[in-house]
């Protein structure tokens, strides 16, 4: 972004800002306020809040190094201080002022942190286990080693003493501040959970490994009262621990070994970005208790992977393109391709009736088939030749066109 554009954005932010000297309730998002009294800076009204947030993000993203190592919240806090000077001292914004702010961030040292998250729903015999750049600790078997690696832990042993699980999932991240390190780590862990759900693929929700999203054993009770009677209804939802050391989770023949590294890979190509996005949609669909929502998310996974023109709306021609691509990627036999293309068009109609028509009753067979199909698509693109060599959608498009006219 050039300097002129940056100053233009800053001036727009200044023009929509106000000073509210009295307390303003912004709990509903209709305003955004910083500071109190004479130092207050506010953006009043949903439209102004939206303009401020969009422009702030543009300024934040104007330096990729800052955006990668400093949190948006920290950037916002420091930008508001600068904005306050411009307004209160009637100083016109200058690109040197903004660059000074950026340089203040860039002078901070980049530090590597290992962030630990309690992990649930697993069993593991080894002291630790690696999945890509993620490391899983069996705390009871690695406690002494952890204290050797991090001697200062002994002074604050309580952090691990207050644990609710004997297993920890860790990821190493680099950032200029702890807030950003946690933000990066949290995003990696959420992807880890979605990938884990994708691999386990348990629509019964009996097995699930996670830190933020984990279902434990639960009992659901209901009391029914009428004028003349009292009734009780109860059921239990069982969950079972999953062996995290099962070779399946790193099975190269399924492409599973690559997926863990894909989460943290910095320079993903277009196909890799789409694969990970689709895997996450599948993982979310597996975790969802509502089967109609699960089906929609499995179809979303196929759309996210195969929709070639991202700007166009879904139309009958786009659905035909998706069904053809899906069939050519997954199947080799002509009749099976026809059958799969027909199936996808049918399941897409059901997806549309759920999204647009409020339909919420689905057949479990449709959900299972949608899950199986979306997973087969990911498998084909990660493992099968020549699909596993493509780096962008143009290469995939050209290859499928050749197949169609053979």
CORGI-V810556 format. One record per residue. N is the residue number from 1. NEAR is the number of other C-alpha atoms within 8 Angstrom. D_FIRST is the distance of its C-alpha to the first C-alpha in Angstrom with 1 decimal. Layout:
BEGIN
n=N near=NEAR d_first=D_FIRST
n=N near=NEAR d_first=D_FIRST
END
This chain:
BEGIN
n=1 near=5 d_first=0.0
n=2 near=5 d_first=3.8
n=3 near=7 d_first=6.8
n=4 near=6 d_first=8.5
n=5 near=8 d_first=6.6
n=6 near=11 d_first=7.0
n=7 near=11 d_first=10.5
n=8 near=8 d_first=11.2
n=9 near=10 d_first=10.8
n=10 near=10 d_first=12.9
n=11 near=9 d_first=15.4
n=12 near=8 d_first=15.9
n=13 near=11 d_first=16.7
n=14 near=9 d_first=19.1
n=15 near=6 d_first=20.7
n=16 near=8 d_first=21.7
n=17 near=10 d_first=22.9
n=18 near=8 d_first=26.7
n=19 near=9 d_first=29.2
n=20 near=11 d_first=31.9
n=21 near=8 d_first=34.6
n=22 near=6 d_first=36.8
n=23 near=6 d_first=36.3
n=24 near=6 d_first=34.3
n=25 near=6 d_first=34.9
n=26 near=9 d_first=31.7
n=27 near=5 d_first=33.2
n=28 near=6 d_first=32.6
n=29 near=8 d_first=28.9
n=30 near=10 d_first=29.5
n=31 near=14 d_first=27.9
n=32 near=10 d_first=25.9
n=33 near=10 d_first=27.2
n=34 near=8 d_first=26.6
n=35 near=7 d_first=29.5
n=36 near=10 d_first=32.8
n=37 near=8 d_first=34.5
n=38 near=6 d_first=32.9
n=39 near=9 d_first=29.8
n=40 near=12 d_first=29.0
n=41 near=13 d_first=25.7
n=42 near=12 d_first=26.0
n=43 near=13 d_first=24.4
n=44 near=11 d_first=27.5
n=45 near=8 d_first=27.8
n=46 near=9 d_first=26.4
n=47 near=6 d_first=24.0
n=48 near=11 d_first=22.5
n=49 near=14 d_first=22.4
n=50 near=8 d_first=20.5
n=51 near=9 d_first=17.9
n=52 near=10 d_first=17.5
n=53 near=8 d_first=17.3
n=54 near=8 d_first=14.7
n=55 near=11 d_first=12.4
n=56 near=9 d_first=13.3
n=57 near=9 d_first=12.4
n=58 near=8 d_first=8.8
n=59 near=10 d_first=8.7
n=60 near=11 d_first=10.9
n=61 near=9 d_first=9.0
n=62 near=7 d_first=5.8
n=63 near=9 d_first=8.4
n=64 near=7 d_first=10.7
n=65 near=7 d_first=13.6
n=66 near=12 d_first=13.8
n=67 near=11 d_first=13.7
n=68 near=8 d_first=16.4
n=69 near=13 d_first=18.6
n=70 near=14 d_first=18.4
n=71 near=12 d_first=19.4
n=72 near=9 d_first=17.6
n=73 near=6 d_first=20.8
n=74 near=8 d_first=20.6
n=75 near=10 d_first=17.0
n=76 near=9 d_first=18.3
n=77 near=8 d_first=21.4
n=78 near=9 d_first=19.8
n=79 near=9 d_first=17.2
n=80 near=10 d_first=20.3
n=81 near=8 d_first=22.1
n=82 near=9 d_first=19.5
n=83 near=9 d_first=19.5
n=84 near=10 d_first=23.3
n=85 near=10 d_first=23.4
n=86 near=11 d_first=21.4
n=87 near=9 d_first=23.8
n=88 near=8 d_first=27.0
n=89 near=6 d_first=26.8
n=90 near=7 d_first=25.4
n=91 near=8 d_first=22.8
n=92 near=5 d_first=19.9
n=93 near=9 d_first=16.5
n=94 near=7 d_first=15.2
n=95 near=9 d_first=12.0
n=96 near=6 d_first=14.7
n=97 near=9 d_first=15.9
n=98 near=8 d_first=12.8
n=99 near=8 d_first=12.4
n=100 near=8 d_first=16.1
n=101 near=10 d_first=15.7
n=102 near=10 d_first=13.5
n=103 near=8 d_first=16.0
n=104 near=8 d_first=18.8
n=105 near=10 d_first=17.9
n=106 near=9 d_first=17.4
n=107 near=6 d_first=20.8
n=108 near=7 d_first=22.5
n=109 near=6 d_first=24.5
n=110 near=9 d_first=23.9
n=111 near=8 d_first=27.2
n=112 near=8 d_first=28.8
n=113 near=8 d_first=30.7
n=114 near=8 d_first=33.2
n=115 near=10 d_first=33.3
n=116 near=8 d_first=36.6
n=117 near=8 d_first=37.2
n=118 near=12 d_first=40.7
n=119 near=13 d_first=41.5
n=120 near=10 d_first=44.1
n=121 near=14 d_first=46.2
n=122 near=10 d_first=46.9
n=123 near=8 d_first=49.7
n=124 near=9 d_first=49.4
n=125 near=5 d_first=52.0
n=126 near=7 d_first=50.0
n=127 near=11 d_first=48.6
n=128 near=9 d_first=45.0
n=129 near=9 d_first=43.4
n=130 near=8 d_first=40.1
n=131 near=11 d_first=38.1
n=132 near=10 d_first=35.1
n=133 near=10 d_first=33.3
n=134 near=11 d_first=35.0
n=135 near=12 d_first=38.2
n=136 near=12 d_first=41.1
n=137 near=12 d_first=43.5
n=138 near=14 d_first=47.1
n=139 near=10 d_first=47.3
n=140 near=7 d_first=51.1
n=141 near=8 d_first=51.0
n=142 near=11 d_first=48.1
n=143 near=8 d_first=48.4
n=144 near=7 d_first=49.9
n=145 near=7 d_first=47.4
n=146 near=9 d_first=44.5
n=147 near=11 d_first=46.2
n=148 near=7 d_first=46.5
n=149 near=6 d_first=42.8
n=150 near=7 d_first=41.8
n=151 near=8 d_first=44.6
n=152 near=7 d_first=43.1
n=153 near=8 d_first=43.6
n=154 near=7 d_first=47.3
n=155 near=5 d_first=46.7
n=156 near=7 d_first=44.9
n=157 near=8 d_first=46.8
n=158 near=6 d_first=46.7
n=159 near=7 d_first=43.3
n=160 near=6 d_first=45.0
n=161 near=6 d_first=48.4
n=162 near=6 d_first=47.1
n=163 near=8 d_first=45.9
n=164 near=5 d_first=46.9
n=165 near=8 d_first=46.7
n=166 near=10 d_first=47.9
n=167 near=11 d_first=44.9
n=168 near=13 d_first=41.4
n=169 near=12 d_first=38.3
n=170 near=12 d_first=35.8
n=171 near=12 d_first=32.5
n=172 near=11 d_first=30.8
n=173 near=11 d_first=27.1
n=174 near=10 d_first=24.9
n=175 near=13 d_first=22.9
n=176 near=13 d_first=22.5
n=177 near=11 d_first=24.4
n=178 near=7 d_first=27.2
n=179 near=8 d_first=25.6
n=180 near=12 d_first=22.8
n=181 near=14 d_first=25.5
n=182 near=9 d_first=27.6
n=183 near=9 d_first=24.8
n=184 near=9 d_first=24.3
n=185 near=12 d_first=28.0
n=186 near=8 d_first=28.8
n=187 near=8 d_first=26.5
n=188 near=11 d_first=28.3
n=189 near=9 d_first=31.7
n=190 near=9 d_first=31.1
n=191 near=10 d_first=30.3
n=192 near=10 d_first=33.4
n=193 near=13 d_first=35.5
n=194 near=14 d_first=34.4
n=195 near=13 d_first=35.1
n=196 near=12 d_first=38.4
n=197 near=16 d_first=39.4
n=198 near=13 d_first=38.5
n=199 near=8 d_first=40.9
n=200 near=8 d_first=43.7
n=201 near=9 d_first=43.4
n=202 near=10 d_first=46.0
n=203 near=7 d_first=46.3
n=204 near=5 d_first=49.2
n=205 near=11 d_first=46.9
n=206 near=9 d_first=49.5
n=207 near=12 d_first=47.4
n=208 near=16 d_first=43.9
n=209 near=14 d_first=42.2
n=210 near=11 d_first=39.5
n=211 near=11 d_first=38.2
n=212 near=5 d_first=36.6
n=213 near=6 d_first=38.3
n=214 near=10 d_first=41.9
n=215 near=7 d_first=45.0
n=216 near=7 d_first=48.1
n=217 near=8 d_first=51.8
n=218 near=7 d_first=52.4
n=219 near=8 d_first=55.4
n=220 near=8 d_first=55.0
n=221 near=8 d_first=57.9
n=222 near=7 d_first=58.8
n=223 near=8 d_first=61.7
n=224 near=8 d_first=63.2
n=225 near=8 d_first=65.3
n=226 near=6 d_first=67.6
n=227 near=4 d_first=70.4
n=228 near=5 d_first=72.9
n=229 near=6 d_first=71.2
n=230 near=8 d_first=68.6
n=231 near=7 d_first=66.8
n=232 near=8 d_first=64.4
n=233 near=8 d_first=62.0
n=234 near=8 d_first=60.2
n=235 near=7 d_first=58.4
n=236 near=8 d_first=56.6
n=237 near=9 d_first=53.4
n=238 near=8 d_first=53.8
n=239 near=12 d_first=51.1
n=240 near=8 d_first=51.7
n=241 near=10 d_first=50.0
n=242 near=10 d_first=48.4
n=243 near=8 d_first=49.0
n=244 near=8 d_first=45.6
n=245 near=7 d_first=47.2
n=246 near=6 d_first=48.2
n=247 near=6 d_first=47.2
n=248 near=6 d_first=45.8
n=249 near=10 d_first=42.6
n=250 near=10 d_first=41.9
n=251 near=10 d_first=43.7
n=252 near=8 d_first=42.1
n=253 near=6 d_first=44.1
n=254 near=9 d_first=42.2
n=255 near=12 d_first=38.8
n=256 near=13 d_first=38.9
n=257 near=13 d_first=38.4
n=258 near=10 d_first=35.0
n=259 near=11 d_first=33.6
n=260 near=14 d_first=33.7
n=261 near=11 d_first=31.5
n=262 near=10 d_first=29.2
n=263 near=10 d_first=28.3
n=264 near=8 d_first=26.8
n=265 near=7 d_first=25.6
n=266 near=4 d_first=22.0
n=267 near=4 d_first=21.4
n=268 near=9 d_first=23.1
n=269 near=8 d_first=23.3
n=270 near=9 d_first=23.2
n=271 near=12 d_first=27.0
n=272 near=10 d_first=27.0
n=273 near=9 d_first=24.4
n=274 near=10 d_first=26.6
n=275 near=11 d_first=29.8
n=276 near=11 d_first=28.7
n=277 near=11 d_first=27.6
n=278 near=14 d_first=31.0
n=279 near=14 d_first=32.9
n=280 near=13 d_first=31.5
n=281 near=13 d_first=32.6
n=282 near=17 d_first=36.0
n=283 near=15 d_first=36.2
n=284 near=12 d_first=35.5
n=285 near=13 d_first=38.1
n=286 near=14 d_first=40.7
n=287 near=10 d_first=40.3
n=288 near=9 d_first=40.6
n=289 near=7 d_first=44.2
n=290 near=6 d_first=44.0
n=291 near=10 d_first=44.8
n=292 near=11 d_first=43.4
n=293 near=9 d_first=40.0
n=294 near=15 d_first=40.4
n=295 near=14 d_first=41.1
n=296 near=12 d_first=38.0
n=297 near=12 d_first=35.8
n=298 near=14 d_first=37.5
n=299 near=12 d_first=36.8
n=300 near=10 d_first=33.2
n=301 near=15 d_first=33.1
n=302 near=12 d_first=34.4
n=303 near=9 d_first=32.0
n=304 near=10 d_first=28.9
n=305 near=11 d_first=30.2
n=306 near=9 d_first=31.3
n=307 near=9 d_first=29.6
n=308 near=5 d_first=28.0
n=309 near=5 d_first=26.2
n=310 near=5 d_first=24.2
n=311 near=4 d_first=23.5
n=312 near=5 d_first=27.2
n=313 near=4 d_first=29.7
n=314 near=6 d_first=32.7
n=315 near=6 d_first=35.5
n=316 near=6 d_first=38.8
n=317 near=6 d_first=37.4
n=318 near=9 d_first=34.6
n=319 near=11 d_first=37.3
n=320 near=10 d_first=39.4
n=321 near=8 d_first=36.5
n=322 near=12 d_first=36.1
n=323 near=13 d_first=39.8
n=324 near=10 d_first=40.3
n=325 near=10 d_first=37.5
n=326 near=12 d_first=38.9
n=327 near=13 d_first=42.4
n=328 near=11 d_first=41.6
n=329 near=12 d_first=39.7
n=330 near=9 d_first=42.3
n=331 near=9 d_first=45.6
n=332 near=8 d_first=47.4
n=333 near=6 d_first=50.5
n=334 near=7 d_first=50.4
n=335 near=6 d_first=52.3
n=336 near=10 d_first=50.2
n=337 near=13 d_first=47.0
n=338 near=9 d_first=48.5
n=339 near=8 d_first=49.6
n=340 near=11 d_first=46.2
n=341 near=13 d_first=44.4
n=342 near=9 d_first=46.9
n=343 near=8 d_first=46.5
n=344 near=9 d_first=42.7
n=345 near=11 d_first=43.1
n=346 near=8 d_first=45.7
n=347 near=10 d_first=43.8
n=348 near=10 d_first=40.7
n=349 near=8 d_first=43.0
n=350 near=8 d_first=43.9
n=351 near=11 d_first=40.3
n=352 near=9 d_first=39.7
n=353 near=10 d_first=42.9
n=354 near=12 d_first=41.8
n=355 near=9 d_first=38.3
n=356 near=6 d_first=39.3
n=357 near=7 d_first=43.1
n=358 near=7 d_first=43.5
n=359 near=7 d_first=45.7
n=360 near=6 d_first=46.1
n=361 near=5 d_first=49.1
n=362 near=8 d_first=48.4
n=363 near=6 d_first=50.7
n=364 near=7 d_first=50.1
n=365 near=6 d_first=50.7
n=366 near=10 d_first=47.7
n=367 near=13 d_first=45.5
n=368 near=9 d_first=47.0
n=369 near=8 d_first=46.5
n=370 near=12 d_first=42.8
n=371 near=12 d_first=42.2
n=372 near=8 d_first=44.1
n=373 near=8 d_first=42.3
n=374 near=13 d_first=38.8
n=375 near=11 d_first=39.8
n=376 near=9 d_first=41.4
n=377 near=12 d_first=38.2
n=378 near=11 d_first=36.2
n=379 near=11 d_first=39.2
n=380 near=12 d_first=39.2
n=381 near=11 d_first=35.6
n=382 near=10 d_first=35.8
n=383 near=11 d_first=39.3
n=384 near=9 d_first=40.7
n=385 near=6 d_first=40.3
n=386 near=6 d_first=38.5
n=387 near=12 d_first=36.1
n=388 near=10 d_first=35.3
n=389 near=6 d_first=33.8
n=390 near=10 d_first=31.3
n=391 near=9 d_first=27.6
n=392 near=9 d_first=26.1
n=393 near=10 d_first=27.4
n=394 near=6 d_first=28.0
n=395 near=9 d_first=30.5
n=396 near=10 d_first=32.2
n=397 near=8 d_first=32.4
n=398 near=8 d_first=34.0
n=399 near=8 d_first=36.5
n=400 near=11 d_first=37.7
n=401 near=8 d_first=38.1
n=402 near=8 d_first=40.3
n=403 near=8 d_first=42.3
n=404 near=6 d_first=42.9
n=405 near=5 d_first=44.4
n=406 near=4 d_first=46.6
END
